[in-house]
Amino acid sequence: MPTSRWVGPHAPPAISALGLRKSYGDRTVLDGIDLRIPAGSVFALLGPNGAGKTTTVRILSTLITADGGQAQVAGHDLTASPGGVRAAIGVTGQFSAVDGLITGEENMLLMADLHHLPRREGRRTAAGLLERFGLAEVAKKPAAGYSGGMRRRLDIAMTLVGNPRIIFLDEPTTGLDPRSRHTMWGIIRELVADGVTVFLTTQYLEEADQLADRIAVLDQGRIAAEGTAEELKRLVPGGHVRLRFLDPAAYHRAASALPGAGRDDDSLALRVPGDGTQRELRSLLDRLDTAGVEADELTVHTPDLDDVFLALTGGTDQPGETHR
C-alpha cells in the first residue's frame, strides 16, 4: 500500500504543471495537461503506449522543452531555472544508463564525478548506496554480468548519488521478473519514507495500485481521470455488495427488502449494485435493520484498475501483465 508521509491536499507541491503541451509536427502528444504532486508522495502516470507518459517525464526533467503551458519542479520554473530543476531531481529512464563494460562501483564513482563530489565523499556515497541496494558483493564485477534486477537497482542507486528530492522513474520495472519487481517496490517505498517524491510511469496496473498515492490516466495527450486508486475504481460500473445468508428465511426477507438486488438462490446470496461508499453501505445496512435481517457475510466488490484503464482509454493497447 502507499506509504507516503504527507499527501494531504494542502501539502506543498513538489511538481506542478498547468496546460502543458507538446507536438511533433502535426501530431499532438500532450494536449494541455495539469498536474499537482505533493512532496513526499508517489504519483503514477498510467496510459497506453504513445499516450505521452515519457514525453511528460522528459519535459518535467528538462530533457526537452514544452510547446506551451508552464511547470515548476522543486520550486523552480522549468523555463526560467532549468539548472535548479536538474540539481533537485534524479531520472531513471526506460533504458538502463548502466555501462556494462565497467564495474558497478565504477559506474557509481562516475556518477559521483559528474555530480562534482569530492573523491572521498564520492567513494563513501557509492559504497553506502551499493550496500543499501544489495550490490556490495558484486561491486567489483563488470555490470554486464548483472541480472536485470541488479542492473535496475544499480540504475536507481546511480540516480541517488546526487541526493535528489524528486525522482522520475519511467517504467522502472519493465522486463523484470515478479521477485525483482517486488524488490523494486520495496526500494521505492523506502525512498518515499525518507521524504523523496516519486513520479512513476508504469504499464503494470498492480504497480500503481500498490505504490501510488494518486494516479492519473493519460490518454491521447489528455488526463482522462485522476485520483486515488479507490476513487478511480469507483468511476467505472460493476461495483456491488454481496450479501450471503445461512438461513433461507433471512435470505428471502432480505431479498424482499432489496428488490433491486440480483439473486442467487442456490448459494443464498444477493448482489446489490453500488460503488461501495460508506454512505451507500450505511443505507444498505439500515434497510436490512429495518427488515430485521442480518447478513452472515458482507463483501464489497469494486472494479480494479484494469477495468478503469480499459474504460478510460477505449480499451486500446492494453498494458502489460498485472499479476493479479
N, C-alpha and C positions, 0 to 999 in steps of 0.2 A: 504494500500500500504506500501511497505518497508519504514522504517523511519530512517535508519542509517544516521549518520552524515558524515562519511568519508569512502568511499568504493572504491576509485579510485585504479587503477592498481598499483600505487606506494605506497599505504598505507602499513605500516609495518605489517607483518603477525602476527596474534595472534596465529595461528596454521599453521604448515606446515608439510607435510609428503612426503616422496619420496620412492616409491617401497615397500609400507607396505604390508607384507604378514603374513598370519596365516592359519594353517591347524590343523585339528583334525584327527589324523590317516591318512587315505588316502583321506580324504575329505578336499579340499581346500576351505576355507571360504573367504579369501582375497587373491587376486592374483596380488599383486603389484599395489596398488592404490597411486596416487599422489594427494595432496591437498595443497591449499594455501588460507588461510582465513584471510582477513584484519581485523584489530582491529576495534571494534565498528560497526560490521555488523552482519546480520543474515545469516547463511549458513544452508541450508536444504539438508539433505540426504534422497532421496527417493529410494524405492526399495521394491520388494515383500518380503513376509516373507521368512527368510532364506537367503536373499541376502548378509548379512554381516553388516547391519547397527549397531546393538547392539554391535557386535564384534569390530567395528571401535571405538565406544564410549568407550568401556571397555579398549581398548588398549591406546587410547589417554588420558584417565583419570587414567592410571597406574593400573587399576584393574587386567589386565592380560598383559603378555608380547607378543610382536610380534615375529614371527619366522625369519623375515628378514625386511630389509628396515630401514629407520631412520625417526625420527619425533622430532619436537620441539613444545612445548606448552608454551606460555607466555615467550619465550626466553630461556626456559630450555629444555635440551635434555632429552628425556624420559628415556634413559638408564643411563646416567651419573648423572642426577639430578632429580630423581622421587619425592623427597621431595619438591623441588622447584616447580614442576608442581602441586603437591597436594595443596600447600599453595596458589596457584593462581587461583584455579578452584573451581567450585561447580558442583555437579552432581545430577540431578533428574532422577531416572530411571523409567522404565515402571511401576514398582510396588511401591506403596507408602511406604516411610520409616517412616510414622507416627505411633506412638504407640497409639493404640486406648484405652488403659487402663488408660492413664493419660490425663490430660487436654492439650489444645492447648498451654497454657502458659508454662506448664511443659515440653512439647516437645521442645519448643523454648529454655528454660533455659538449658535443657540437651545439646542441640547443642552448646550453649554458653560455657558450661563447657568443652565440647570436643574441643573447639577452645581456651581454656585456657584464656577466657576473665575474667577480674576482676568481682566480684559479682555485683557491682553497674553498671558497663558498660554493663554487660550481661543483667541485668534487663532492662536497658534503651534501648538497642538494640532490645530485644524481644518485648518490649512494642511498640516501633516505627514501627517494621515490622508488628506486629499484627494489628495495626491501619492502616497502609498502605494497607494491603491486606483485609481490611474489616472484620477482625476477632476479633476485640477488645470486642465486645459484647458477644462472645461465648468463650472467652479466658479461663474462669474458668470452662468450661464444658468439660467432657470427650470427646476426639476426636472420639470415637466410634459412637457418635451420630451425627457427622457432615455429611452433604451431600457429594456426590462425588466431586462436585466442590469445596466445602470448604476444604476437605481433600487435594485436589490437590494444592489449594492456600497455605495451611499450609505447604505442602511439599516444595514448592518453597521458601516460607518465611524461612524455616529452612535452605535451601541451601544458602540463602543470609546472614546468621548470620556472616560468616567469611569475608564478603565483597569481594567476588571473582570478578575478572575482566573478567573471561571467564566462561560461564555456559553451561553445556551439558544437554539438555533436550531430553530424549529418549522417544518419543511418549507421550508427556505430556498431551494430551487431549483425549487419547483413552478412550472410555466409558463415556465421558461427554456429557450432552445434549447440543444442539446448543447454548443456552444462556450462559452456563458455559464456553463453548469453546470460545465464543466471549469475555467473560470476561478475559480469559486466554490470548487471543491475545492482549488485551489492556495492560496487565501486561508485556508481552514480549516487546511490543513497548516502554513502559516506561523504561524498563531496558536498551534497546539499546539507547534511548535518553540520558541516563545517562553515555553512553560510554561503556557499557558492551558488550562483544562479545557473541553471542548465537549460539551454534551448535545444530541444531534441527534435530531430525529424526521424520518422520511422515508418516502415510499412508493416511492422508487426503490431497488430492491434492489442494483443495481450501486453506488449511492452508499454504502450501508452497507458493502458488501464492500470498496470502495476505501479508505474513511476510518476505519472504526471498529476500535478495539482490542477492544471487546466489544460484543455485540449482544444485546438482549433482544427476544423476540417477545411482544407483548401481545395477548391475545385474550379478549374478553368480560370485561374487567376484571381478568384474572389474567396473570401471567407464565407463558407456556406453556413457554418454554425460554430459557436464557441461556448465552452462551459466546462464544468467538471464532468468526469466520466458518467456519473449518475444522472446529471442534468441532460447530457446528450442522449443517453439511453431512453429517457422519457419523451424524447422528441418523436420517436417513431412508434407506430401502433404495434400491438402484440402483447403489451403488459397485462398481467392478470394476477389475481389472488386465487390460490387453490385451497379449498376447504375440504377436509376429509373427515368423515364421521364413522364411528364404530357401531353406533345404534341406528338401525334403519328408520325408526320413528323420528329421531332427531334430524336425520338427513332429510326426510320428507318435510318436516316443519321448516327447516332452513330453506329448502327449495321453494316452498310457498312464500316465504318472506323475501326471497331474492328471485323474482320472476324472470329477470334478465340473465340469470346465470346459466351457463352450459352445464348439462347434467351427465354424469357417468354413473348410471345405476348399478353397474357391476361392482365398482370399487367404492360406491357411496361417496363420491367426490363431486364438488361443484367448482366451476371455473367462472370467476366473477371478473369481467373486463375492468381495467383500471390502470393508472400509472404508478400505483404503489406509494403515493404520497401519504404523509402522516394524516392529513385531513381526510383522505379517502378511506384509509384504514379505520380511523375513528368512526366515521359514518357507517362503515360496514359492520363494525363490532356493535355499534348502537342498535342497528337493525336486528342483529342476532339476539342482543339482550332483550329487546322489546318482544321478540318471538319466544323468549325463554329457552334459547338454544346456545350450546357452547360447542365449538368445533374441537375435535380431538387433535387435528393437525392444521396449521395455517402456514402456507408458503407463499411468499411474494416472488413473482417471476417478472423480470423486466428484460427488454431486448438487450443484446450485447452490442459491442462496438462493431462487430461485423455487420449487424443489421443497420446500425447508424451509417456506416461507411457506404453501404450499398444504396441506402435510401437517399443520402445527400449527394452522392457523386454519380447517380444514374446507373450504378452497377457496372461501370466500365473499368477495366484494368484493375481488377480486384487485387488487394495487397497479398503479400506472401503469407505463409502458414501462420496460424495463430496459436498452435499448440494448446488448444482447449482441452 
